Each structure stands twice: as C-alpha cells, then as structure tokens.
Amino acid sequence: MLLLLDAQEAIANFFGSGGPVLVLIAALTFVMWLLLFERFAYCLFSFKQDLGGALDTWQQRADKASWYGNAVRMKLISEMRVKIEQNLRLIKILIALCPMFGLLGTVTGMIEVFTVLSITGGGDARSMAGGVSRATIPTMAGMVAALSGLFANIYLSQLISRRRSHVDAQLEPVH
C-alpha cells in the first residue's frame, strides 16, 4: 500500500513539473494504446471468425467463375480488409501528434522561462529551472509516447499484412 502511495506521489510530481500539456500527452497516449490493443485483439481473436464467415459465404456460392462471382469475391476481400485496417490511420495520426504536443509543452515552458527573465532580470535561476523543466519534460514524454506507439504500429502493420495475405490466399479465384 505504501508503495502505491509513493508511486502516486511520483506520478503527481511528474505531471506537476511537466505542466498542463503533459496531461494532454497522457490522454493522447492512452487513446493511442487503447486503439492499438483493440487492433491486436481483433487480429488475434476476432479475425478468424470474420474470415470463417467470409469463407462460408464464398463456399456457398455455386457460381464462382463468372464475372459476378469474381465481383462477390472481391467484395468479400474488400470487406475483410476494411475490418482488418480499421483505425490504423487514426493510430498513425495519434503517433504523429505525440511529438507535436511535446513541442507545445516546450513552447509553454520557454514562455514561463522568459516571463521569469522579464520579471527578475535573469537573477533567479531557481525560477528559471522550473520553466526549463516544464519545457523539457513534455518534449521527452511526447517522444517516448510516439516511439512506443511507432514500434507497436510497425509490428501491428506486419501482422495486418500477414492477415491480408491470408485472406487473399483463402478466397482464391476459380477459373
């Protein structure tokens, strides 16, 4: 219990020293990882059910070799790709936004430094250090969030690519 209180205090100090932009970065990172976990769960669990449904629809067709049969096959493949690739663009956008919010934190921290400089004339190094901290911590947090999301997205993209290939192989055209 004491360990949890220490961790909570450390997190509160971290957010306090990073400024309000750090809360935005944390929210953005939370949503990004929520979407990443959802896509991983889909690829590992729900994909097989959706593929089975598409295969059943394809196998029940009597006419597979005609133009219309090929159009139905392409429709099934397209629907599966839409399901597999759902939210990938949003994840990439969130990854790109993390460093931008970090830079916003840098700017707000530097504004604080310049405000202290204008008020004190540069003689209060302790007050300036708080502004520098508010400038660097959000930058670091934004970069760490973006890098973690980037590595997860690369792995997810490879997994999705394999799933797309599997769909194409399972729904082979009949000539």
DABEL-V413344 format. One line per field, one symbol per residue. ss: DSSP state (H for helix, E for strand, C for the rest). phi: phi as a letter, one per 40 degrees, with the letter a starting at -180 (. if undefined). psi: psi as a letter, one per 30 degrees, with the letter a starting at -180 (. if undefined). Layout:
BEGIN
ss=???
phi=???
psi=???
END
This chain:
BEGIN
ss=CHHHHHHHHHHHHHHHHHCCHHHHHHHHHHHHHHHHHHHHHHHHHHHHHHHHHHHHHHHHCCCCCCHHHHHHHHHHHHHHHHHHCCCHHHHHHHHHHHHHHHHHHHHHHHHHHHHHHHHHCCCCHHHHHHHHHHHHHHHHHHHHHHHHHHHHHHHHHHHHHHHHHHHHHHCCCCC
phi=.cccccccccccccccccgccccccccccccdccccccccccccbcdcccccccccccccccbbcccccccccccccccccccccdgccccccccccdccccccccccccccccccccccggcbccccccccccccccccccccccccccccccccccccccccccccccbccbb
psi=eeeeeeeeeeeeeeeefflffeeeeeeeeeeeeeeeeeeeeeefefeeeeeeeeeeeeffkejffleeeeeeeeeeeeeeeeeegkgeeeeeeeeffefeeeeeeeeeeeeeeeeeeeefggfieeeeeeeeefeeeeeeeeeeeeeeeeeeeeeeeeeeeeeeeeeeeeiklk.
END
